[in-house]
Amino acid sequence: MKHRLEQSTKALSTLIEKRGNKFYPQFHLAAPAGWLNDPNGLIYHDGLYHAFYQHHPYSQDWGPMHWGHATSTDMIHWQHQPIALAPGDDYDKSGCFSGSAISHEGKLYLFYTGHNWLADEGDDSQIYEAQCVAISEDGIHFEKKGIVLEPPKGYMHFRDPKVWYQEGKWWMVVGARDEKDQGQVLLFSSDTLFVEGQQWNNDYTVLGKTDDKNVYMWECPDFFPISQENEFAIVFSPQGKRAEGYQYRNLFQSGALIGKWAPNQPFKLQGHFIELDNGHDYYAPQSFTTPDGRRVSMGWMDMWNSPMPSKSEFWSGCFTLPREITFDKSKNRLRMIPVKEVESLRQEKQTIQPLTLSNQSIELINNTSAIELNLTLSLDSLAEKFGLWLGEGLELFVDNQSHRLVLNRHYPQHNISGARSIPLPEGCELNLRIFIDRSSIEIFVNKGEFTFSSRYYDQQDIQTLRLFAINGDATLINGEYWQLNSIY
Ligand code: FRU
C-alpha cells in the first residue's frame, strides 16, 4: 500500500494547490482538496478525536475510495493527517469503502469494506464486498490485514461495518441487500476483535429489514443504546424509498428505527422509520462516544447525484457539525444539537433587538460567511409568510398557510432548487439556532427537535441576511449572533 499512498499524496498536493475557497467551509471538516463522502471511523483514541472519510484524492469526483484522515482535540478544530488507506490490494481492488474504528489495547483498528468490481467498473450487478481490517500503533500509519468477515451466502451488496464491544463480545452490523433486493442490516459477533490469520464467524442474524418493497439496500448502519432501558436506535441510510408528500424528498435518506434490544435477542421495533434530518443534504451519519459519555454524530452534508458547484474549486463534500444525539422518549424520536464545543468558535456576541415587522424586510446581518445565529420568533404572527432571506437564493420561513417551516433554495445557474419543510412545532415560540458557513446552512429547530442541513451556492462573495414578513405582521422575540472563527 505504501507506494499507492505516496502516489495519492502526490496527487492530492497538486489538487490542493489548485483548490478554490469561495465555497470552502470555514468551520466544517472537508478534505483539503478532492472528493469526500461518508464519515468513517469516528472515534476518540489515545487523547484525540479521529475522523476518517471516504476520499478520492485524485479529483473532485468520486473514484476509487481511499480513507482521508483528520484529528482534533475538540471535534471542532481539525488537523489534516496523511491519507490512511489506499485501495488496490486483492481484497480491496476497487475501493476501501465505509466503516468504523475501534480503540483496543492501545491500537487503532479500522474496519472497512473491501470493494471489488467483478465486471466493468461501476457495474453494481457483479461485485464482491467483504469486511477488512487495518491496524495502527501510532494512530496515523495503518497496516492492512485483509479480510476479517466474508459475505454470507446470498449477499453480494454487503458493506459499511460498524463495530462495538458489549457484554464480553465484539459486535458488528453490516448493511446488506438480500437475494430479493431488499435492504437489511445483518448482525455478527465474535469473542475476539482480531486474531492474525483468523476471520469472524459469518453466522448472522437479521437485526432489521425493510418493510417497503422499493427499498433495495440499507447503507451505513449504526446501532447504539439511547436509554438505560435497553432501548437502541438503528440509524441507517436506505436506498430506493420513494418520496411521500413532504417526506423522503432527497434521492436517499438517513434515519432511525427505535426499539428494544439485548444480546442474543431480536430487535423489537417501537415505531417507524423517521428521517434524522430534514434538509437537502444529509447522508451516511456515523456516531461515536466522547470520553464524557455523549453520543455524537456527524453526517456527510451532500447527496449522491446532486450538483456540487464546489467541484469547480477542485473539492467536494463536507461534514455536518458534530451533533450530540439524545432520545426524546415522549416523542419516540432522536434529537440532535451541536456539541457544546462549537461555542469556542464564537467571537463577540451581538444582540438583535426585539421587533415587529409589517409587510417589509430589514437587514439583520451584512456578512454571513461564518455565523451562528439564535432567533426566537413568535408563532402568533399572522403574516402569510415570514422568516429569513439569505443572499440571493435561500429562504427559511414560516408558511402560515401550510403551517410548516420551509427551507427553500433557488440557484438556477447550478440547477439547484426546491423546498424541504417540517410541521410547525407546538407552542407559540419558534427557536432557530442557525449555523451559516460559506456554502452550507444547518438549522436546529426548538433545541434539536428537528434539523435541516443544506448546501447553498450564491454567486456573490458576501451574503446578507434579511428578516421579512409578507402580508401581515411578524414578531422577533429575541435574537443574538456571533461571527465565528475559522478552524483552518
Ligand atoms: C454511502 C456509500 C457506502 C459505501 C460508500 C462508497 O454513501 O455508498 O455504502 O461504502 O458510500 O463510497
Boltz pocket constraint, residues with backbone or C-beta under 6 A from the ligand:
constraints:
  - pocket:
      binder: B
      contacts: [[A, 37], [A, 38], [A, 54], [A, 65], [A, 97], [A, 98], [A, 113], [A, 159], [A, 160], [A, 219], [A, 220], [A, 283], [A, 284]]
      max_distance: 6.0
